[in-house]
Amino acid sequence: MEKIYSGICGLVVATVACAFVVTPVTAADQTYAPLVMTWQGVGGITADTPYEAEALQALLPGYDVVVSRRTVEGMSEVIFLVRKDDRDMLVVHSNGNAVGSITAVGDGVADEAGLTIGKSTFADYGPPEFVDCYLQEETDTPLVVCDQRDSFITHLFATPKPVKSSDDGRIPPEAIPPQSVLKRMVWYAAG
């Protein structure tokens, strides 16, 4: 079987990462299943999935799984990037030997309610009852992070104008512009 060797270097989730991937070339075109984030995981990846490229690749046919390393505040970790058509779709993090969290970063990834990155807005989100929203400022573009109580999924929205938090750091849902676009979602393994 012929293989393609390719290298990737760039900014990933506000950190510098370099990676190399070995992608088998097959005669048949692979099809892509849409990526949907549920309380159980993403695209068949769950908290029980081994933190191995081969295990992730088996669950995500048609996507490339790229082994990468990122360094944040002097700490280095191996991460997996799930790519489609040379675009990052998911960033997969470890919880020891299994998958611990998945950050959906690619347009078109949806949650089980149909909220879709790059398409859905805060008005589509609701927001649900029992939601805490706060500002994440460590990225190039500040994002409003909304955590729903008893949910394994966090939604992050880009606002068209600055929003202010209260003294406790929270942002009341009514202060978030309804046209704020969903930019990321993060799934956390139960535990």
N, C-alpha and C positions, 0 to 999 in steps of 0.2 A: 504494500500500500504506500502510495506517495504521501509525503507530509510537507506541510508548509511551516517554516519557522519564521515567526515575526516578532518584533520587539515593540514595546510601547513605553513611552515615558511621558509623564504629564502630571497635571494637578488633579487629584482625586479627593473629594470631600475636604478641601482646604489643606491638603497635605501633598507633598511630592511623592510620587510613586513611579517605579520602573518595573516593567514586567516582561517576560517572554512566554510565549504560548506555542505549543505544538498542536497544530490542527490537522487531523487526518482529512485527506481529500477523497471523497467517494464519488462514484458515478452518479448516484441519485441525488437530486436536490433535497436538502432537508427542509421540512416545514417547521414553522414556529407556532407553538401553542401560546396564546396570550397569557401574560403573567398576571395572576390575581392573588392579592394578599388577603388571607382570611385569619381568623384567630388561631388557626393551626399552623400557619406558615405561608410559604409562597411557592406556587408551581410544584407542589409535591415535597418541597423541602420543609422538614419539621424539626422540632427540638431533638428528635431521635436520629436525625441524619448525621452520619459521621462527617467530621470536618476534613474532608478529603476532596480533591479536585475530581477524582474519578466518580465518587458518589454523587456529587453535584451534577456533573456532566450527564450521568445516567438518568437523572430526573428532569433534565432540561434539554431534550434533543432539539437541535437546530440553533442553539445558543453556544457561544464560546465561553468557556470558563478559563479565566486568566489568573494565574498565581501572581500575587504582587506583595509588596512589603510597604508599609507606611510607618512613618515616624512622627509621633506627636509628643511634644515636651520631653524629648530625649528617650522615649519608650518606643521600641520597634515591635511591630507585630505583622504576622502573615495574614493577608486578607485575600479573598477571592472576588474578582470582578466578573460579573455575568454580562456579556456583551452581545449585541445584535447589530449587524450591519455597521460595525466599528463604533457603536455608541454604547456607553455604559448604561445598563438597565438596573442592575442590583449590585450592592456591595455587601458581601457576606462576612460576618465576624464570628470568631470562635467563642465557645464557652467551655474551654478545655478541649475535650476530644469530639465534641458535637457542635452543631451550629447554635450560636447564642443569640444573634440578632441579624436582621436583614434590613438594609436601607434601600428602598426603591428610589431611584434617581432619574429613570428614563421616562420620557413622555409616553403615555399609553398604558403604563402599569396601573391597574385598578384595584380597588378593594372590593369586598363582597357586596357592598352596598352600591357599587357602580361609580364611586368617586374615582376620577381618573387624573393622573398627574399630567399637568400641562393643559388640561381642559376644564376641570371642575373648579368651582369657586367656593368661598366661604359660605355664600348663600346656599349652595347645593349641600354643604355640610350640615347645615341646620341652625345652629349647633345642637347636638343632643343634650339632654339633661346631664347634670353632674360632670361638666367638662371644666378643666383648668387650662387656661391659656397663659403663656408667658413668652417673653422675647428671647430668641437665641441670637446672640450678637457676634459669635466667633466666626461667622462666615462673611464672605465679601458682601453679600446682601442679607441684611437682617431678616429673619424669618419669625413668624408667629407660630409657636408650637402649641398644639392643643392635644391634651391627654384626656380621654374619657375614662372615668372611673370604671374599674373592672374590665378594661379592654387591653388587649395585647398590642394594639396598633396606635401609633402616634401620627398625627397629621401635621405637616408644616406648610404654611401659607406665606407667599410673598405679598406684601401689602403695597398698594400704589402710593401711599403716603405714610409718614411716620405715625406710629401709635405710641401712646404712653401707658405705662403700667402704674398700678396703684402702689401704695407704700409697701405692700407685702410681695410685690413683684408680679402679681397677676394682672392680666389684661381682661377686663370684662368683655364678654362676647359682643355686646352691643357697640363697643368701641372699635371693633375690627371691621374695616370696610367690606361690604358684601362681595365686591368684585375682586377681592384678594384671591390669587390663583394658587391652587394646590401644586407645590413644587417637589415635595418628598413625602414619603411615608416610611415609618420604621416599625418593624415587627420585632417583638421581644419574646424569647422563649419563656414559657412559664417556669417558675422556679423560685 
